[in-house]
Amino acid sequence: MEHETIEQNNASNAKRTVFIGAKVTPQQKEEIQARAQQCGMTVSNYLLARAYGYTPRARLTREEAALLQELDGCRSDLIRYTSVLQGMSTSQRFTLFNQIPFMAGWFHKLRPVAEAVSDFLTAIREQNRVPSTPKPEEEK
């Protein structure tokens, strides 16, 4: 799964001590705060990321997080099934499925699904990062 990653360099470790302000309406302030919270970021980090041309990913709602947890359980089941099948002898698999070509095809189709689910879960869990430099123009 492709997703934006933001590389940080040593300058990002420097303590931010300079303030930049902007006049906004109360509604704009609420919208900015809501978007930052939706991304799991402070308002400062969210505005800095946006100023550098990055679009932080929104974090999951409670319902989405519950669905993701269920998906993670499915992934675990798939991995267990795959491990059990790999540990079986050919005769055991033949007895279980009564058809080796079916079992082999099923196993080869199952592995990419488990890997895709794992990649998805890893990408979702990754937190938004604050960029230390503006995004190059060709990537915006």
N, C-alpha and C positions, 0 to 999 in steps of 0.2 A: 504494500500500500504506500503510495507516495504521499508525503506531507511535507510542509515547510519546516526546515530546521534553521535555527539562527545560531551561527557560530559566535562565541564570545572570545574576546582577546583580553590581554592584561589590563587594558584601559577600563574595562567594565568592572574591574575589582576596585577601582578608585571610589572613594566616598563621594557621593553627590552632595554638594553643599550650596550650590547656586540655585536660586529660585527664579523661575520664569512664570509669569502669571498671564491670564487671559480673562477678559470680561465675557461672561456668558449669561444667558437667561436662566432662571431657576429650572425651567423645563429642560434646557440643554444640559445643565449640571446633573439633573436626575438621570437623563439619558446616558451621559458619559459614565456616571457612577454605575448604572445598571449594566452597561456593556462591559466595563472593567470587571465587575463582580461575576458576570456571566462567563468571562474568560479566566476567572480565578486569579486576577491580578489587582494590584493597587491602581488607583487612578494615575499616579505618576508613571508607573511602569507601562500601563496601557497607552497613555498619551505619547510616551517616548517611543514605544514600538510603532505606533501609527505615524509619528513624525518621521521615523526612519523608513517608512514605506512598507512595513510589515503588517500583516493582518492576523492578529492572534486568533487562535481557535477557541470557540465557545466550549465551556466545560459541559458535562452531561447534566440533565435534569435528574431528579430522584427516580423517575420512571425509567429513563434511559439507563441509569446506573444499575437499576434492578434487572433490566433486560440484559445488560452487559454481564452482570454476575451470573445470570442463567446461561448465557453463551459461554462463559468461562467454564462452567460446570460441564457443558456439552463437550467443550474442547478436552477437558480432563477425561471424560468418558471415552472419547475417540482415541486418545493416546493410550488409555488402558486397554481398549480393544485391540489396537495395533500391537501393543507389547505382548498381549496374550497370543495373538495369531503368530507373531514372529517366534515365540517360544515353543510353538507346537511343531511336532514332526509332520512330515508330509502325510503320513497315514492318518494322523489325528485330524489334520485339516480336511483331508479327503472324507473322513467319517463325518466331521462336523458339517461340512457343506455338500458333501456327496458329489462335488464337481470342482476339481482343482482349477480349471480355467476361470470359473466364476469367482472363486476365492481370490485368485491372483489379480484379476481385474479389479475386484472390489478393494483390495489392499492398495493397489496403485492409484486408485481414484481417491481413497480416503486420506492418504498422506498429504497431498497438496491442500486439501481442505483444512486439515489440522494445522498446517503451516500458515495458511492464509488467516485463519482465525487467530493464531498466535501473533502474527504480525499486526493484525488489527488491534488486538488488545494492548500490545506494546505501544502502538502509536497513540491510542486513546489515553493511556495513562501518562504519557509524557507531558510535563507542564510547559506552559508558555514561558519563554525566556525573554529577558530584556536585551535588545540588541545593543552593541557598543558602537556600531558604526552604521551610517545610512546604507540602505540597500542599493546596490549598483543599479543605474538606470535601466540596463538591458534586462534585469530580472523583475522589475516592477510590473 
